[in-house]
Amino acid sequence: MPEFRLDVDAVRRRAKRAGDLTDGAIARRVGVERTTISRLMSDRTAPSLRTVVLLGRAYSVTVEDLLMEVEAA
């Protein structure tokens, strides 16, 4: 079964286009804590489905646009 993880580069590109250059700006737009975004962007934690959906809504993209398939360990 495939595994997926947040495509941090895709999130950063979308955020930059929207003028959100910091984790705090992304967090405000998405409606989550800055520390949540910081942990996601540094790959220290996996996002919940809710967070991925909120990211997609905030940047007008699909969930699929924010995830990437990785090889199972």
mmCIF file as gemmi writes it, N, C-alpha and C atoms, coordinates in Angstrom:
data_model
loop_
_atom_site.group_PDB
_atom_site.id
_atom_site.type_symbol
_atom_site.label_atom_id
_atom_site.label_alt_id
_atom_site.label_comp_id
_atom_site.label_asym_id
_atom_site.label_entity_id
_atom_site.label_seq_id
_atom_site.pdbx_PDB_ins_code
_atom_site.Cartn_x
_atom_site.Cartn_y
_atom_site.Cartn_z
_atom_site.occupancy
_atom_site.B_iso_or_equiv
_atom_site.pdbx_formal_charge
_atom_site.auth_seq_id
_atom_site.auth_asym_id
_atom_site.pdbx_PDB_model_num
ATOM 1 N N . MET Axp A 1 ? 0.845 -1.173 0 1 0 ? 1 A 1
ATOM 2 C CA . MET Axp A 1 ? 0 0 0 1 0 ? 1 A 1
ATOM 3 C C . MET Axp A 1 ? 0.902 1.253 0 1 0 ? 1 A 1
ATOM 4 N N . PRO Axp A 2 ? 0.569 2.224 -0.825 1 0 ? 2 A 1
ATOM 5 C CA . PRO Axp A 2 ? 1.396 3.44 -0.871 1 0 ? 2 A 1
ATOM 6 C C . PRO Axp A 2 ? 1.273 4.259 0.408 1 0 ? 2 A 1
ATOM 7 N N . GLU Axp A 3 ? 2.316 4.997 0.69 1 0 ? 3 A 1
ATOM 8 C CA . GLU Axp A 3 ? 2.304 5.932 1.816 1 0 ? 3 A 1
ATOM 9 C C . GLU Axp A 3 ? 2.439 7.335 1.254 1 0 ? 3 A 1
ATOM 10 N N . PHE Axp A 4 ? 1.89 8.284 1.974 1 0 ? 4 A 1
ATOM 11 C CA . PHE Axp A 4 ? 1.92 9.668 1.527 1 0 ? 4 A 1
ATOM 12 C C . PHE Axp A 4 ? 2.453 10.556 2.635 1 0 ? 4 A 1
ATOM 13 N N . ARG Axp A 5 ? 3.067 11.658 2.227 1 0 ? 5 A 1
ATOM 14 C CA . ARG Axp A 5 ? 3.5 12.651 3.208 1 0 ? 5 A 1
ATOM 15 C C . ARG Axp A 5 ? 3.266 14.034 2.614 1 0 ? 5 A 1
ATOM 16 N N . LEU Axp A 6 ? 3.291 15.015 3.477 1 0 ? 6 A 1
ATOM 17 C CA . LEU Axp A 6 ? 3.074 16.386 3.051 1 0 ? 6 A 1
ATOM 18 C C . LEU Axp A 6 ? 4.227 16.827 2.16 1 0 ? 6 A 1
ATOM 19 N N . ASP Axp A 7 ? 3.896 17.391 1.006 1 0 ? 7 A 1
ATOM 20 C CA . ASP Axp A 7 ? 4.906 17.926 0.1 1 0 ? 7 A 1
ATOM 21 C C . ASP Axp A 7 ? 5.211 19.358 0.555 1 0 ? 7 A 1
ATOM 22 N N . VAL Axp A 8 ? 6.194 19.476 1.408 1 0 ? 8 A 1
ATOM 23 C CA . VAL Axp A 8 ? 6.538 20.762 2.025 1 0 ? 8 A 1
ATOM 24 C C . VAL Axp A 8 ? 6.883 21.805 0.965 1 0 ? 8 A 1
ATOM 25 N N . ASP Axp A 9 ? 7.578 21.398 -0.08 1 0 ? 9 A 1
ATOM 26 C CA . ASP Axp A 9 ? 7.926 22.352 -1.143 1 0 ? 9 A 1
ATOM 27 C C . ASP Axp A 9 ? 6.677 22.908 -1.825 1 0 ? 9 A 1
ATOM 28 N N . ALA Axp A 10 ? 5.685 22.055 -2.04 1 0 ? 10 A 1
ATOM 29 C CA . ALA Axp A 10 ? 4.436 22.51 -2.655 1 0 ? 10 A 1
ATOM 30 C C . ALA Axp A 10 ? 3.732 23.511 -1.754 1 0 ? 10 A 1
ATOM 31 N N . VAL Axp A 11 ? 3.717 23.243 -0.455 1 0 ? 11 A 1
ATOM 32 C CA . VAL Axp A 11 ? 3.085 24.173 0.484 1 0 ? 11 A 1
ATOM 33 C C . VAL Axp A 11 ? 3.831 25.508 0.473 1 0 ? 11 A 1
ATOM 34 N N . ARG Axp A 12 ? 5.15 25.467 0.532 1 0 ? 12 A 1
ATOM 35 C CA . ARG Axp A 12 ? 5.942 26.709 0.519 1 0 ? 12 A 1
ATOM 36 C C . ARG Axp A 12 ? 5.703 27.518 -0.759 1 0 ? 12 A 1
ATOM 37 N N . ARG Axp A 13 ? 5.626 26.846 -1.914 1 0 ? 13 A 1
ATOM 38 C CA . ARG Axp A 13 ? 5.373 27.555 -3.18 1 0 ? 13 A 1
ATOM 39 C C . ARG Axp A 13 ? 4.021 28.24 -3.154 1 0 ? 13 A 1
ATOM 40 N N . ARG Axp A 14 ? 2.993 27.519 -2.7 1 0 ? 14 A 1
ATOM 41 C CA . ARG Axp A 14 ? 1.643 28.099 -2.628 1 0 ? 14 A 1
ATOM 42 C C . ARG Axp A 14 ? 1.608 29.262 -1.647 1 0 ? 14 A 1
ATOM 43 N N . ALA Axp A 15 ? 2.256 29.089 -0.512 1 0 ? 15 A 1
ATOM 44 C CA . ALA Axp A 15 ? 2.273 30.142 0.502 1 0 ? 15 A 1
ATOM 45 C C . ALA Axp A 15 ? 2.991 31.381 -0.027 1 0 ? 15 A 1
ATOM 46 N N . LYS Axp A 16 ? 4.112 31.175 -0.699 1 0 ? 16 A 1
ATOM 47 C CA . LYS Axp A 16 ? 4.879 32.307 -1.229 1 0 ? 16 A 1
ATOM 48 C C . LYS Axp A 16 ? 4.055 33.084 -2.25 1 0 ? 16 A 1
ATOM 49 N N . ARG Axp A 17 ? 3.356 32.361 -3.12 1 0 ? 17 A 1
ATOM 50 C CA . ARG Axp A 17 ? 2.49 33.031 -4.104 1 0 ? 17 A 1
ATOM 51 C C . ARG Axp A 17 ? 1.412 33.876 -3.438 1 0 ? 17 A 1
ATOM 52 N N . ALA Axp A 18 ? 0.97 33.423 -2.268 1 0 ? 18 A 1
ATOM 53 C CA . ALA Axp A 18 ? -0.07 34.149 -1.536 1 0 ? 18 A 1
ATOM 54 C C . ALA Axp A 18 ? 0.51 35.241 -0.635 1 0 ? 18 A 1
ATOM 55 N N . GLY Axp A 19 ? 1.84 35.358 -0.622 1 0 ? 19 A 1
ATOM 56 C CA . GLY Axp A 19 ? 2.48 36.375 0.205 1 0 ? 19 A 1
ATOM 57 C C . GLY Axp A 19 ? 2.747 35.942 1.631 1 0 ? 19 A 1
ATOM 58 N N . ASP Axp A 20 ? 2.565 34.666 1.905 1 0 ? 20 A 1
ATOM 59 C CA . ASP Axp A 20 ? 2.787 34.134 3.254 1 0 ? 20 A 1
ATOM 60 C C . ASP Axp A 20 ? 4.206 33.584 3.329 1 0 ? 20 A 1
ATOM 61 N N . LEU Axp A 21 ? 5.136 34.392 3.82 1 0 ? 21 A 1
ATOM 62 C CA . LEU Axp A 21 ? 6.543 34.019 3.791 1 0 ? 21 A 1
ATOM 63 C C . LEU Axp A 21 ? 7.044 33.394 5.082 1 0 ? 21 A 1
ATOM 64 N N . THR Axp A 22 ? 6.238 33.404 6.125 1 0 ? 22 A 1
ATOM 65 C CA . THR Axp A 22 ? 6.676 32.836 7.4 1 0 ? 22 A 1
ATOM 66 C C . THR Axp A 22 ? 5.706 31.746 7.855 1 0 ? 22 A 1
ATOM 67 N N . ASP Axp A 23 ? 6.181 30.913 8.767 1 0 ? 23 A 1
ATOM 68 C CA . ASP Axp A 23 ? 5.302 29.896 9.345 1 0 ? 23 A 1
ATOM 69 C C . ASP Axp A 23 ? 4.114 30.543 10.041 1 0 ? 23 A 1
ATOM 70 N N . GLY Axp A 24 ? 4.348 31.676 10.67 1 0 ? 24 A 1
ATOM 71 C CA . GLY Axp A 24 ? 3.26 32.381 11.349 1 0 ? 24 A 1
ATOM 72 C C . GLY Axp A 24 ? 2.189 32.85 10.384 1 0 ? 24 A 1
ATOM 73 N N . ALA Axp A 25 ? 2.606 33.352 9.221 1 0 ? 25 A 1
ATOM 74 C CA . ALA Axp A 25 ? 1.646 33.815 8.217 1 0 ? 25 A 1
ATOM 75 C C . ALA Axp A 25 ? 0.835 32.641 7.67 1 0 ? 25 A 1
ATOM 76 N N . ILE Axp A 26 ? 1.506 31.519 7.431 1 0 ? 26 A 1
ATOM 77 C CA . ILE Axp A 26 ? 0.798 30.325 6.96 1 0 ? 26 A 1
ATOM 78 C C . ILE Axp A 26 ? -0.207 29.875 8.017 1 0 ? 26 A 1
ATOM 79 N N . ALA Axp A 27 ? 0.237 29.831 9.269 1 0 ? 27 A 1
ATOM 80 C CA . ALA Axp A 27 ? -0.63 29.396 10.369 1 0 ? 27 A 1
ATOM 81 C C . ALA Axp A 27 ? -1.868 30.276 10.492 1 0 ? 27 A 1
ATOM 82 N N . ARG Axp A 28 ? -1.689 31.585 10.37 1 0 ? 28 A 1
ATOM 83 C CA . ARG Axp A 28 ? -2.84 32.495 10.458 1 0 ? 28 A 1
ATOM 84 C C . ARG Axp A 28 ? -3.827 32.228 9.325 1 0 ? 28 A 1
ATOM 85 N N . ARG Axp A 29 ? -3.327 32.047 8.118 1 0 ? 29 A 1
ATOM 86 C CA . ARG Axp A 29 ? -4.213 31.8 6.978 1 0 ? 29 A 1
ATOM 87 C C . ARG Axp A 29 ? -4.949 30.47 7.134 1 0 ? 29 A 1
ATOM 88 N N . VAL Axp A 30 ? -4.243 29.457 7.623 1 0 ? 30 A 1
ATOM 89 C CA . VAL Axp A 30 ? -4.813 28.114 7.728 1 0 ? 30 A 1
ATOM 90 C C . VAL Axp A 30 ? -5.708 27.98 8.965 1 0 ? 30 A 1
ATOM 91 N N . GLY Axp A 31 ? -5.373 28.713 10.024 1 0 ? 31 A 1
ATOM 92 C CA . GLY Axp A 31 ? -6.162 28.641 11.25 1 0 ? 31 A 1
ATOM 93 C C . GLY Axp A 31 ? -5.644 27.621 12.239 1 0 ? 31 A 1
ATOM 94 N N . VAL Axp A 32 ? -4.318 27.433 12.254 1 0 ? 32 A 1
ATOM 95 C CA . VAL Axp A 32 ? -3.687 26.523 13.212 1 0 ? 32 A 1
ATOM 96 C C . VAL Axp A 32 ? -2.556 27.263 13.922 1 0 ? 32 A 1
ATOM 97 N N . GLU Axp A 33 ? -1.977 26.621 14.915 1 0 ? 33 A 1
ATOM 98 C CA . GLU Axp A 33 ? -0.876 27.23 15.663 1 0 ? 33 A 1
ATOM 99 C C . GLU Axp A 33 ? 0.395 27.298 14.803 1 0 ? 33 A 1
ATOM 100 N N . ARG Axp A 34 ? 1.204 28.304 15.037 1 0 ? 34 A 1
ATOM 101 C CA . ARG Axp A 34 ? 2.468 28.448 14.314 1 0 ? 34 A 1
ATOM 102 C C . ARG Axp A 34 ? 3.359 27.238 14.549 1 0 ? 34 A 1
ATOM 103 N N . THR Axp A 35 ? 3.352 26.714 15.771 1 0 ? 35 A 1
ATOM 104 C CA . THR Axp A 35 ? 4.194 25.549 16.067 1 0 ? 35 A 1
ATOM 105 C C . THR Axp A 35 ? 3.772 24.329 15.248 1 0 ? 35 A 1
ATOM 106 N N . THR Axp A 36 ? 2.487 24.213 14.947 1 0 ? 36 A 1
ATOM 107 C CA . THR Axp A 36 ? 2.014 23.12 14.102 1 0 ? 36 A 1
ATOM 108 C C . THR Axp A 36 ? 2.639 23.223 12.721 1 0 ? 36 A 1
ATOM 109 N N . ILE Axp A 37 ? 2.604 24.416 12.145 1 0 ? 37 A 1
ATOM 110 C CA . ILE Axp A 37 ? 3.188 24.631 10.815 1 0 ? 37 A 1
ATOM 111 C C . ILE Axp A 37 ? 4.697 24.4 10.869 1 0 ? 37 A 1
ATOM 112 N N . SER Axp A 38 ? 5.347 24.888 11.907 1 0 ? 38 A 1
ATOM 113 C CA . SER Axp A 38 ? 6.784 24.716 12.045 1 0 ? 38 A 1
ATOM 114 C C . SER Axp A 38 ? 7.16 23.233 12.068 1 0 ? 38 A 1
ATOM 115 N N . ARG Axp A 39 ? 6.418 22.452 12.835 1 0 ? 39 A 1
ATOM 116 C CA . ARG Axp A 39 ? 6.697 21.008 12.917 1 0 ? 39 A 1
ATOM 117 C C . ARG Axp A 39 ? 6.435 20.318 11.579 1 0 ? 39 A 1
ATOM 118 N N . LEU Axp A 40 ? 5.383 20.732 10.881 1 0 ? 40 A 1
ATOM 119 C CA . LEU Axp A 40 ? 5.079 20.145 9.575 1 0 ? 40 A 1
ATOM 120 C C . LEU Axp A 40 ? 6.167 20.471 8.558 1 0 ? 40 A 1
ATOM 121 N N . MET Axp A 41 ? 6.591 21.728 8.539 1 0 ? 41 A 1
ATOM 122 C CA . MET Axp A 41 ? 7.558 22.171 7.544 1 0 ? 41 A 1
ATOM 123 C C . MET Axp A 41 ? 8.957 21.607 7.788 1 0 ? 41 A 1
ATOM 124 N N . SER Axp A 42 ? 9.245 21.244 9.02 1 0 ? 42 A 1
ATOM 125 C CA . SER Axp A 42 ? 10.547 20.641 9.317 1 0 ? 42 A 1
ATOM 126 C C . SER Axp A 42 ? 10.464 19.113 9.304 1 0 ? 42 A 1
ATOM 127 N N . ASP Axp A 43 ? 9.285 18.599 8.895 1 0 ? 43 A 1
ATOM 128 C CA . ASP Axp A 43 ? 9.072 17.155 8.773 1 0 ? 43 A 1
ATOM 129 C C . ASP Axp A 43 ? 9.208 16.425 10.103 1 0 ? 43 A 1
ATOM 130 N N . ARG Axp A 44 ? 8.916 17.131 11.211 1 0 ? 44 A 1
ATOM 131 C CA . ARG Axp A 44 ? 8.988 16.498 12.537 1 0 ? 44 A 1
ATOM 132 C C . ARG Axp A 44 ? 7.702 15.804 12.917 1 0 ? 44 A 1
ATOM 133 N N . THR Axp A 45 ? 6.628 16.096 12.177 1 0 ? 45 A 1
ATOM 134 C CA . THR Axp A 45 ? 5.347 15.468 12.462 1 0 ? 45 A 1
ATOM 135 C C . THR Axp A 45 ? 4.558 15.327 11.173 1 0 ? 45 A 1
ATOM 136 N N . ALA Axp A 46 ? 3.69 14.346 11.137 1 0 ? 46 A 1
ATOM 137 C CA . ALA Axp A 46 ? 2.804 14.162 9.985 1 0 ? 46 A 1
ATOM 138 C C . ALA Axp A 46 ? 1.528 14.967 10.228 1 0 ? 46 A 1
ATOM 139 N N . PRO Axp A 47 ? 1.003 15.572 9.194 1 0 ? 47 A 1
ATOM 140 C CA . PRO Axp A 47 ? -0.217 16.356 9.384 1 0 ? 47 A 1
ATOM 141 C C . PRO Axp A 47 ? -1.432 15.457 9.541 1 0 ? 47 A 1
ATOM 142 N N . SER Axp A 48 ? -2.406 15.955 10.256 1 0 ? 48 A 1
ATOM 143 C CA . SER Axp A 48 ? -3.688 15.256 10.306 1 0 ? 48 A 1
ATOM 144 C C . SER Axp A 48 ? -4.404 15.523 8.984 1 0 ? 48 A 1
ATOM 145 N N . LEU Axp A 49 ? -5.389 14.706 8.69 1 0 ? 49 A 1
ATOM 146 C CA . LEU Axp A 49 ? -6.181 14.932 7.481 1 0 ? 49 A 1
ATOM 147 C C . LEU Axp A 49 ? -6.831 16.316 7.547 1 0 ? 49 A 1
ATOM 148 N N . ARG Axp A 50 ? -7.296 16.696 8.713 1 0 ? 50 A 1
ATOM 149 C CA . ARG Axp A 50 ? -7.913 18.013 8.902 1 0 ? 50 A 1
ATOM 150 C C . ARG Axp A 50 ? -6.95 19.128 8.505 1 0 ? 50 A 1
ATOM 151 N N . THR Axp A 51 ? -5.698 19.029 8.932 1 0 ? 51 A 1
ATOM 152 C CA . THR Axp A 51 ? -4.722 20.065 8.621 1 0 ? 51 A 1
ATOM 153 C C . THR Axp A 51 ? -4.443 20.131 7.128 1 0 ? 51 A 1
ATOM 154 N N . VAL Axp A 52 ? -4.347 18.986 6.473 1 0 ? 52 A 1
ATOM 155 C CA . VAL Axp A 52 ? -4.115 18.97 5.027 1 0 ? 52 A 1
ATOM 156 C C . VAL Axp A 52 ? -5.304 19.606 4.301 1 0 ? 52 A 1
ATOM 157 N N . VAL Axp A 53 ? -6.514 19.287 4.735 1 0 ? 53 A 1
ATOM 158 C CA . VAL Axp A 53 ? -7.707 19.885 4.129 1 0 ? 53 A 1
ATOM 159 C C . VAL Axp A 53 ? -7.705 21.401 4.343 1 0 ? 53 A 1
ATOM 160 N N . LEU Axp A 54 ? -7.357 21.852 5.548 1 0 ? 54 A 1
ATOM 161 C CA . LEU Axp A 54 ? -7.3 23.29 5.819 1 0 ? 54 A 1
ATOM 162 C C . LEU Axp A 54 ? -6.237 23.984 4.966 1 0 ? 54 A 1
ATOM 163 N N . LEU Axp A 55 ? -5.086 23.352 4.8 1 0 ? 55 A 1
ATOM 164 C CA . LEU Axp A 55 ? -4.043 23.896 3.929 1 0 ? 55 A 1
ATOM 165 C C . LEU Axp A 55 ? -4.558 24.017 2.5 1 0 ? 55 A 1
ATOM 166 N N . GLY Axp A 56 ? -5.222 22.979 2.029 1 0 ? 56 A 1
ATOM 167 C CA . GLY Axp A 56 ? -5.769 23.011 0.672 1 0 ? 56 A 1
ATOM 168 C C . GLY Axp A 56 ? -6.785 24.122 0.487 1 0 ? 56 A 1
ATOM 169 N N . ARG Axp A 57 ? -7.671 24.261 1.432 1 0 ? 57 A 1
ATOM 170 C CA . ARG Axp A 57 ? -8.673 25.337 1.349 1 0 ? 57 A 1
ATOM 171 C C . ARG Axp A 57 ? -8.019 26.708 1.401 1 0 ? 57 A 1
ATOM 172 N N . ALA Axp A 58 ? -7.05 26.861 2.266 1 0 ? 58 A 1
ATOM 173 C CA . ALA Axp A 58 ? -6.396 28.16 2.437 1 0 ? 58 A 1
ATOM 174 C C . ALA Axp A 58 ? -5.692 28.611 1.163 1 0 ? 58 A 1
ATOM 175 N N . TYR Axp A 59 ? -5.157 27.661 0.41 1 0 ? 59 A 1
ATOM 176 C CA . TYR Axp A 59 ? -4.396 28 -0.796 1 0 ? 59 A 1
ATOM 177 C C . TYR Axp A 59 ? -5.09 27.562 -2.084 1 0 ? 59 A 1
ATOM 178 N N . SER Axp A 60 ? -6.37 27.212 -1.977 1 0 ? 60 A 1
ATOM 179 C CA . SER Axp A 60 ? -7.206 26.858 -3.138 1 0 ? 60 A 1
ATOM 180 C C . SER Axp A 60 ? -6.589 25.758 -4.002 1 0 ? 60 A 1
ATOM 181 N N . VAL Axp A 61 ? -6.149 24.702 -3.342 1 0 ? 61 A 1
ATOM 182 C CA . VAL Axp A 61 ? -5.614 23.538 -4.042 1 0 ? 61 A 1
ATOM 183 C C . VAL Axp A 61 ? -6.24 22.275 -3.456 1 0 ? 61 A 1
ATOM 184 N N . THR Axp A 62 ? -6.104 21.191 -4.182 1 0 ? 62 A 1
ATOM 185 C CA . THR Axp A 62 ? -6.651 19.926 -3.691 1 0 ? 62 A 1
ATOM 186 C C . THR Axp A 62 ? -5.684 19.28 -2.704 1 0 ? 62 A 1
ATOM 187 N N . VAL Axp A 63 ? -6.202 18.367 -1.945 1 0 ? 63 A 1
ATOM 188 C CA . VAL Axp A 63 ? -5.373 17.603 -1.014 1 0 ? 63 A 1
ATOM 189 C C . VAL Axp A 63 ? -4.273 16.88 -1.791 1 0 ? 63 A 1
ATOM 190 N N . GLU Axp A 64 ? -4.618 16.358 -2.962 1 0 ? 64 A 1
ATOM 191 C CA . GLU Axp A 64 ? -3.645 15.64 -3.785 1 0 ? 64 A 1
ATOM 192 C C . GLU Axp A 64 ? -2.462 16.529 -4.168 1 0 ? 64 A 1
ATOM 193 N N . ASP Axp A 65 ? -2.714 17.827 -4.349 1 0 ? 65 A 1
ATOM 194 C CA . ASP Axp A 65 ? -1.642 18.762 -4.692 1 0 ? 65 A 1
ATOM 195 C C . ASP Axp A 65 ? -0.647 18.945 -3.552 1 0 ? 65 A 1
ATOM 196 N N . LEU Axp A 66 ? -1.064 18.63 -2.335 1 0 ? 66 A 1
ATOM 197 C CA . LEU Axp A 66 ? -0.223 18.868 -1.16 1 0 ? 66 A 1
ATOM 198 C C . LEU Axp A 66 ? 0.449 17.606 -0.626 1 0 ? 66 A 1
ATOM 199 N N . LEU Axp A 67 ? 0.13 16.465 -1.216 1 0 ? 67 A 1
ATOM 200 C CA . LEU Axp A 67 ? 0.699 15.212 -0.748 1 0 ? 67 A 1
ATOM 201 C C . LEU Axp A 67 ? 1.599 14.619 -1.818 1 0 ? 67 A 1
ATOM 202 N N . MET Axp A 68 ? 2.572 13.857 -1.379 1 0 ? 68 A 1
ATOM 203 C CA . MET Axp A 68 ? 3.407 13.125 -2.329 1 0 ? 68 A 1
ATOM 204 C C . MET Axp A 68 ? 3.544 11.697 -1.855 1 0 ? 68 A 1
ATOM 205 N N . GLU Axp A 69 ? 3.587 10.794 -2.816 1 0 ? 69 A 1
ATOM 206 C CA . GLU Axp A 69 ? 3.713 9.372 -2.508 1 0 ? 69 A 1
ATOM 207 C C . GLU Axp A 69 ? 5.176 9.054 -2.214 1 0 ? 69 A 1
ATOM 208 N N . VAL Axp A 70 ? 5.39 8.285 -1.176 1 0 ? 70 A 1
ATOM 209 C CA . VAL Axp A 70 ? 6.751 7.863 -0.824 1 0 ? 70 A 1
ATOM 210 C C . VAL Axp A 70 ? 6.769 6.339 -0.706 1 0 ? 70 A 1
ATOM 211 N N . GLU Axp A 71 ? 7.944 5.79 -0.855 1 0 ? 71 A 1
ATOM 212 C CA . GLU Axp A 71 ? 8.089 4.339 -0.714 1 0 ? 71 A 1
ATOM 213 C C . GLU Axp A 71 ? 7.887 3.931 0.736 1 0 ? 71 A 1
ATOM 214 N N . ALA Axp A 72 ? 7.185 2.851 0.922 1 0 ? 72 A 1
ATOM 215 C CA . ALA Axp A 72 ? 6.958 2.336 2.273 1 0 ? 72 A 1
ATOM 216 C C . ALA Axp A 72 ? 8.275 1.852 2.851 1 0 ? 72 A 1
ATOM 217 N N . ALA Axp A 73 ? 8.446 2.094 4.135 1 0 ? 73 A 1
ATOM 218 C CA . ALA Axp A 73 ? 9.699 1.697 4.798 1 0 ? 73 A 1
ATOM 219 C C . ALA Axp A 73 ? 9.728 0.222 5.094 1 0 ? 73 A 1
